[in-house]
Amino acid sequence: MPEFRETKQLLDEINTAISGYDPVLKEQARDIFLREVFGVGKNGDHCGTNGNHAPAASGSTSPPMPSGKEYGLPTLIHYAEKWAPRTGVDRALLGLYYLKKGLGLSAATGRQISKELEESGMRPANISVAMHENVKLLRAQSRPISGKKGSKQSKNEYEITEIGIQYVESRFNLDYKGQQT
């Protein structure tokens, strides 16, 4: 029973620590804390523990942000191999789809989408314009997280809609000529 109380206390501390985080990063932070405190990866696998669920010794003071590759999940390149979007609007939507389906984020900022696309060599010219077009097409929803709505200085958070998910997944079933496979 004391072990249960200690575990609960650690979980409460983790929850308290991440409660003030940006909603987009909260899930990733939780995974990092769980991995460091209990040595448990995203899928519940033990990564580097000594058997007592104690964290493995680590030389770094702050762990890197997790990516799909760390957890054996598909990368954005994996999705791009299924569908190679030609326009910036479609690349931005694929990036948002990857962050939702591949990494499990419920929403993402334009900067996060742009970073993932840039690392995969698919960065659109202007992520804000591309995402604004996806919002107009009802493939994504936007909500300001700082600045005035509609102003050039506002920072938005984007969430892919069911229409956007269906659009991307329908593209996975097309060949390069646009024919159904």
C-alpha positions as protocol buffer text, in pm:
chain_id: "A"
residue {
  index: 1
  type: MET
  ca { x: 0 y: 0 z: 0 }
}
residue {
  index: 2
  type: PRO
  ca { x: 283 y: 249 z: 67 }
}
residue {
  index: 3
  type: GLU
  ca { x: 407 y: 188 z: -290 }
}
residue {
  index: 4
  type: PHE
  ca { x: 62 y: 287 z: -422 }
}
residue {
  index: 5
  type: ARG
  ca { x: 66 y: 609 z: -220 }
}
residue {
  index: 6
  type: GLU
  ca { x: 413 y: 696 z: -349 }
}
residue {
  index: 7
  type: THR
  ca { x: 304 y: 631 z: -706 }
}
residue {
  index: 8
  type: LYS
  ca { x: -10 y: 841 z: -660 }
}
residue {
  index: 9
  type: GLN
  ca { x: 196 y: 1120 z: -507 }
}
residue {
  index: 10
  type: LEU
  ca { x: 435 y: 1115 z: -806 }
}
residue {
  index: 11
  type: LEU
  ca { x: 143 y: 1122 z: -1050 }
}
residue {
  index: 12
  type: ASP
  ca { x: -13 y: 1413 z: -862 }
}
residue {
  index: 13
  type: GLU
  ca { x: 317 y: 1601 z: -880 }
}
residue {
  index: 14
  type: ILE
  ca { x: 340 y: 1538 z: -1255 }
}
residue {
  index: 15
  type: ASN
  ca { x: -17 y: 1659 z: -1302 }
}
residue {
  index: 16
  type: THR
  ca { x: 53 y: 1972 z: -1098 }
}
residue {
  index: 17
  type: ALA
  ca { x: 374 y: 2038 z: -1290 }
}
residue {
  index: 18
  type: ILE
  ca { x: 207 y: 2027 z: -1632 }
}
residue {
  index: 19
  type: SER
  ca { x: -124 y: 2191 z: -1538 }
}
residue {
  index: 20
  type: GLY
  ca { x: -4 y: 2533 z: -1651 }
}
residue {
  index: 21
  type: TYR
  ca { x: 145 y: 2412 z: -1979 }
}
residue {
  index: 22
  type: ASP
  ca { x: 15 y: 2504 z: -2322 }
}
residue {
  index: 23
  type: PRO
  ca { x: -263 y: 2254 z: -2406 }
}
residue {
  index: 24
  type: VAL
  ca { x: -79 y: 2140 z: -2717 }
}
residue {
  index: 25
  type: LEU
  ca { x: 234 y: 2049 z: -2524 }
}
residue {
  index: 26
  type: LYS
  ca { x: 64 y: 1909 z: -2214 }
}
residue {
  index: 27
  type: GLU
  ca { x: 34 y: 1554 z: -2352 }
}
residue {
  index: 28
  type: GLN
  ca { x: 396 y: 1546 z: -2467 }
}
residue {
  index: 29
  type: ALA
  ca { x: 515 y: 1679 z: -2131 }
}
residue {
  index: 30
  type: ARG
  ca { x: 314 y: 1412 z: -1951 }
}
residue {
  index: 31
  type: ASP
  ca { x: 479 y: 1142 z: -2163 }
}
residue {
  index: 32
  type: ILE
  ca { x: 824 y: 1281 z: -2088 }
}
residue {
  index: 33
  type: PHE
  ca { x: 756 y: 1288 z: -1712 }
}
residue {
  index: 34
  type: LEU
  ca { x: 616 y: 935 z: -1715 }
}
residue {
  index: 35
  type: ARG
  ca { x: 916 y: 810 z: -1909 }
}
residue {
  index: 36
  type: GLU
  ca { x: 1162 y: 981 z: -1674 }
}
residue {
  index: 37
  type: VAL
  ca { x: 987 y: 894 z: -1347 }
}
residue {
  index: 38
  type: PHE
  ca { x: 861 y: 543 z: -1422 }
}
residue {
  index: 39
  type: GLY
  ca { x: 1064 y: 447 z: -1729 }
}
residue {
  index: 40
  type: VAL
  ca { x: 748 y: 380 z: -1926 }
}
residue {
  index: 41
  type: GLY
  ca { x: 722 y: 470 z: -2294 }
}
residue {
  index: 42
  type: LYS
  ca { x: 414 y: 586 z: -2482 }
}
residue {
  index: 43
  type: ASN
  ca { x: 284 y: 233 z: -2546 }
}
residue {
  index: 44
  type: GLY
  ca { x: 340 y: 120 z: -2187 }
}
residue {
  index: 45
  type: ASP
  ca { x: 671 y: -46 z: -2270 }
}
residue {
  index: 46
  type: HIS
  ca { x: 949 y: -13 z: -2017 }
}
residue {
  index: 47
  type: CYS
  ca { x: 1235 y: 185 z: -2162 }
}
residue {
  index: 48
  type: GLY
  ca { x: 1553 y: 162 z: -1966 }
}
residue {
  index: 49
  type: THR
  ca { x: 1423 y: 67 z: -1624 }
}
residue {
  index: 50
  type: ASN
  ca { x: 1595 y: -145 z: -1366 }
}
residue {
  index: 51
  type: GLY
  ca { x: 1290 y: -363 z: -1299 }
}
residue {
  index: 52
  type: ASN
  ca { x: 1167 y: -161 z: -1000 }
}
residue {
  index: 53
  type: HIS
  ca { x: 1002 y: 99 z: -1224 }
}
residue {
  index: 54
  type: ALA
  ca { x: 1272 y: 344 z: -1126 }
}
residue {
  index: 55
  type: PRO
  ca { x: 1396 y: 563 z: -1407 }
}
residue {
  index: 56
  type: ALA
  ca { x: 1718 y: 473 z: -1576 }
}
residue {
  index: 57
  type: ALA
  ca { x: 2013 y: 702 z: -1514 }
}
residue {
  index: 58
  type: SER
  ca { x: 2026 y: 978 z: -1768 }
}
residue {
  index: 59
  type: GLY
  ca { x: 2303 y: 1224 z: -1838 }
}
residue {
  index: 60
  type: SER
  ca { x: 2074 y: 1496 z: -1973 }
}
residue {
  index: 61
  type: THR
  ca { x: 1887 y: 1732 z: -1750 }
}
residue {
  index: 62
  type: SER
  ca { x: 1595 y: 1788 z: -1987 }
}
residue {
  index: 63
  type: PRO
  ca { x: 1481 y: 1515 z: -2223 }
}
residue {
  index: 64
  type: PRO
  ca { x: 1416 y: 1602 z: -2586 }
}
residue {
  index: 65
  type: MET
  ca { x: 1060 y: 1645 z: -2709 }
}
residue {
  index: 66
  type: PRO
  ca { x: 927 y: 1306 z: -2817 }
}
residue {
  index: 67
  type: SER
  ca { x: 871 y: 1237 z: -3183 }
}
residue {
  index: 68
  type: GLY
  ca { x: 691 y: 958 z: -3360 }
}
residue {
  index: 69
  type: LYS
  ca { x: 1023 y: 795 z: -3445 }
}
residue {
  index: 70
  type: GLU
  ca { x: 1113 y: 755 z: -3074 }
}
residue {
  index: 71
  type: TYR
  ca { x: 801 y: 551 z: -3010 }
}
residue {
  index: 72
  type: GLY
  ca { x: 816 y: 345 z: -3327 }
}
residue {
  index: 73
  type: LEU
  ca { x: 525 y: 541 z: -3478 }
}
residue {
  index: 74
  type: PRO
  ca { x: 503 y: 640 z: -3844 }
}
residue {
  index: 75
  type: THR
  ca { x: 678 y: 962 z: -3938 }
}
residue {
  index: 76
  type: LEU
  ca { x: 549 y: 1236 z: -4165 }
}
residue {
  index: 77
  type: ILE
  ca { x: 759 y: 1084 z: -4444 }
}
residue {
  index: 78
  type: HIS
  ca { x: 559 y: 761 z: -4401 }
}
residue {
  index: 79
  type: TYR
  ca { x: 236 y: 952 z: -4470 }
}
residue {
  index: 80
  type: ALA
  ca { x: 397 y: 1147 z: -4757 }
}
residue {
  index: 81
  type: GLU
  ca { x: 489 y: 815 z: -4922 }
}
residue {
  index: 82
  type: LYS
  ca { x: 117 y: 730 z: -4931 }
}
residue {
  index: 83
  type: TRP
  ca { x: 26 y: 1074 z: -5071 }
}
residue {
  index: 84
  type: ALA
  ca { x: 267 y: 1333 z: -5204 }
}
residue {
  index: 85
  type: PRO
  ca { x: 71 y: 1659 z: -5179 }
}
residue {
  index: 86
  type: ARG
  ca { x: 155 y: 1910 z: -5449 }
}
residue {
  index: 87
  type: THR
  ca { x: 15 y: 2232 z: -5300 }
}
residue {
  index: 88
  type: GLY
  ca { x: 114 y: 2413 z: -4982 }
}
residue {
  index: 89
  type: VAL
  ca { x: -245 y: 2389 z: -4860 }
}
residue {
  index: 90
  type: ASP
  ca { x: -242 y: 2010 z: -4892 }
}
residue {
  index: 91
  type: ARG
  ca { x: 107 y: 1982 z: -4737 }
}
residue {
  index: 92
  type: ALA
  ca { x: -9 y: 2191 z: -4438 }
}
residue {
  index: 93
  type: LEU
  ca { x: -314 y: 1968 z: -4396 }
}
residue {
  index: 94
  type: LEU
  ca { x: -99 y: 1655 z: -4417 }
}
residue {
  index: 95
  type: GLY
  ca { x: 129 y: 1802 z: -4148 }
}
residue {
  index: 96
  type: LEU
  ca { x: -170 y: 1868 z: -3922 }
}
residue {
  index: 97
  type: TYR
  ca { x: -306 y: 1518 z: -3995 }
}
residue {
  index: 98
  type: TYR
  ca { x: 31 y: 1369 z: -3895 }
}
residue {
  index: 99
  type: LEU
  ca { x: 40 y: 1565 z: -3569 }
}
residue {
  index: 100
  type: LYS
  ca { x: -312 y: 1439 z: -3488 }
}
residue {
  index: 101
  type: LYS
  ca { x: -291 y: 1076 z: -3602 }
}
residue {
  index: 102
  type: GLY
  ca { x: 83 y: 1013 z: -3578 }
}
residue {
  index: 103
  type: LEU
  ca { x: 169 y: 1197 z: -3257 }
}
residue {
  index: 104
  type: GLY
  ca { x: -173 y: 1218 z: -3093 }
}
residue {
  index: 105
  type: LEU
  ca { x: -192 y: 1596 z: -3056 }
}
residue {
  index: 106
  type: SER
  ca { x: -545 y: 1730 z: -3050 }
}
residue {
  index: 107
  type: ALA
  ca { x: -435 y: 2070 z: -3190 }
}
residue {
  index: 108
  type: ALA
  ca { x: -117 y: 2234 z: -3314 }
}
residue {
  index: 109
  type: THR
  ca { x: 20 y: 2578 z: -3385 }
}
residue {
  index: 110
  type: GLY
  ca { x: 131 y: 2686 z: -3730 }
}
residue {
  index: 111
  type: ARG
  ca { x: 489 y: 2678 z: -3605 }
}
residue {
  index: 112
  type: GLN
  ca { x: 459 y: 2312 z: -3502 }
}
residue {
  index: 113
  type: ILE
  ca { x: 307 y: 2217 z: -3837 }
}
residue {
  index: 114
  type: SER
  ca { x: 572 y: 2414 z: -4024 }
}
residue {
  index: 115
  type: LYS
  ca { x: 854 y: 2252 z: -3822 }
}
residue {
  index: 116
  type: GLU
  ca { x: 734 y: 1900 z: -3902 }
}
residue {
  index: 117
  type: LEU
  ca { x: 696 y: 1983 z: -4271 }
}
residue {
  index: 118
  type: GLU
  ca { x: 1035 y: 2151 z: -4288 }
}
residue {
  index: 119
  type: GLU
  ca { x: 1205 y: 1847 z: -4133 }
}
residue {
  index: 120
  type: SER
  ca { x: 1044 y: 1636 z: -4405 }
}
residue {
  index: 121
  type: GLY
  ca { x: 1134 y: 1876 z: -4687 }
}
residue {
  index: 122
  type: MET
  ca { x: 773 y: 1976 z: -4756 }
}
residue {
  index: 123
  type: ARG
  ca { x: 741 y: 2321 z: -4595 }
}
residue {
  index: 124
  type: PRO
  ca { x: 482 y: 2545 z: -4761 }
}
residue {
  index: 125
  type: ALA
  ca { x: 577 y: 2904 z: -4848 }
}
residue {
  index: 126
  type: ASN
  ca { x: 346 y: 3050 z: -4583 }
}
residue {
  index: 127
  type: ILE
  ca { x: 192 y: 2818 z: -4323 }
}
residue {
  index: 128
  type: SER
  ca { x: -60 y: 3079 z: -4206 }
}
residue {
  index: 129
  type: VAL
  ca { x: -200 y: 3128 z: -4556 }
}
residue {
  index: 130
  type: ALA
  ca { x: -209 y: 2753 z: -4617 }
}
residue {
  index: 131
  type: MET
  ca { x: -389 y: 2683 z: -4290 }
}
residue {
  index: 132
  type: HIS
  ca { x: -630 y: 2974 z: -4345 }
}
residue {
  index: 133
  type: GLU
  ca { x: -728 y: 2812 z: -4676 }
}
residue {
  index: 134
  type: ASN
  ca { x: -785 y: 2478 z: -4499 }
}
residue {
  index: 135
  type: VAL
  ca { x: -1007 y: 2657 z: -4246 }
}
residue {
  index: 136
  type: LYS
  ca { x: -1207 y: 2812 z: -4533 }
}
residue {
  index: 137
  type: LEU
  ca { x: -1248 y: 2465 z: -4687 }
}
residue {
  index: 138
  type: LEU
  ca { x: -1367 y: 2333 z: -4344 }
}
residue {
  index: 139
  type: ARG
  ca { x: -1076 y: 2088 z: -4328 }
}
residue {
  index: 140
  type: ALA
  ca { x: -944 y: 2253 z: -4013 }
}
residue {
  index: 141
  type: GLN
  ca { x: -1062 y: 2477 z: -3732 }
}
residue {
  index: 142
  type: SER
  ca { x: -869 y: 2771 z: -3599 }
}
residue {
  index: 143
  type: ARG
  ca { x: -875 y: 2944 z: -3264 }
}
residue {
  index: 144
  type: PRO
  ca { x: -651 y: 3228 z: -3152 }
}
residue {
  index: 145
  type: ILE
  ca { x: -427 y: 3153 z: -2856 }
}
residue {
  index: 146
  type: SER
  ca { x: -266 y: 3499 z: -2842 }
}
residue {
  index: 147
  type: GLY
  ca { x: -321 y: 3836 z: -3006 }
}
residue {
  index: 148
  type: LYS
  ca { x: -643 y: 3970 z: -3156 }
}
residue {
  index: 149
  type: LYS
  ca { x: -846 y: 3739 z: -3378 }
}
residue {
  index: 150
  type: GLY
  ca { x: -786 y: 3819 z: -3743 }
}
residue {
  index: 151
  type: SER
  ca { x: -485 y: 4042 z: -3679 }
}
residue {
  index: 152
  type: LYS
  ca { x: -154 y: 3972 z: -3846 }
}
residue {
  index: 153
  type: GLN
  ca { x: 6 y: 3919 z: -3505 }
}
residue {
  index: 154
  type: SER
  ca { x: -237 y: 3662 z: -3369 }
}
residue {
  index: 155
  type: LYS
  ca { x: -106 y: 3315 z: -3297 }
}
residue {
  index: 156
  type: ASN
  ca { x: -353 y: 3043 z: -3385 }
}
residue {
  index: 157
  type: GLU
  ca { x: -398 y: 2684 z: -3287 }
}
residue {
  index: 158
  type: TYR
  ca { x: -536 y: 2451 z: -3554 }
}
residue {
  index: 159
  type: GLU
  ca { x: -739 y: 2136 z: -3516 }
}
residue {
  index: 160
  type: ILE
  ca { x: -813 y: 1904 z: -3808 }
}
residue {
  index: 161
  type: THR
  ca { x: -1182 y: 1839 z: -3868 }
}
residue {
  index: 162
  type: GLU
  ca { x: -1348 y: 1514 z: -3969 }
}
residue {
  index: 163
  type: ILE
  ca { x: -1375 y: 1656 z: -4324 }
}
residue {
  index: 164
  type: GLY
  ca { x: -998 y: 1715 z: -4324 }
}
residue {
  index: 165
  type: ILE
  ca { x: -927 y: 1365 z: -4197 }
}
residue {
  index: 166
  type: GLN
  ca { x: -1150 y: 1212 z: -4465 }
}
residue {
  index: 167
  type: TYR
  ca { x: -986 y: 1429 z: -4732 }
}
residue {
  index: 168
  type: VAL
  ca { x: -634 y: 1319 z: -4638 }
}
residue {
  index: 169
  type: GLU
  ca { x: -727 y: 953 z: -4600 }
}
residue {
  index: 170
  type: SER
  ca { x: -907 y: 956 z: -4937 }
}
residue {
  index: 171
  type: ARG
  ca { x: -580 y: 1076 z: -5094 }
}
residue {
  index: 172
  type: PHE
  ca { x: -395 y: 778 z: -4951 }
}
residue {
  index: 173
  type: ASN
  ca { x: -602 y: 553 z: -5181 }
}
residue {
  index: 174
  type: LEU
  ca { x: -512 y: 736 z: -5503 }
}
residue {
  index: 175
  type: ASP
  ca { x: -219 y: 660 z: -5731 }
}
residue {
  index: 176
  type: TYR
  ca { x: -3 y: 934 z: -5884 }
}
residue {
  index: 177
  type: LYS
  ca { x: -246 y: 974 z: -6176 }
}
residue {
  index: 178
  type: GLY
  ca { x: -535 y: 1043 z: -5938 }
}
residue {
  index: 179
  type: GLN
  ca { x: -699 y: 705 z: -5999 }
}
residue {
  index: 180
  type: GLN
  ca { x: -853 y: 498 z: -5720 }
}
residue {
  index: 181
  type: THR
  ca { x: -626 y: 208 z: -5617 }
}
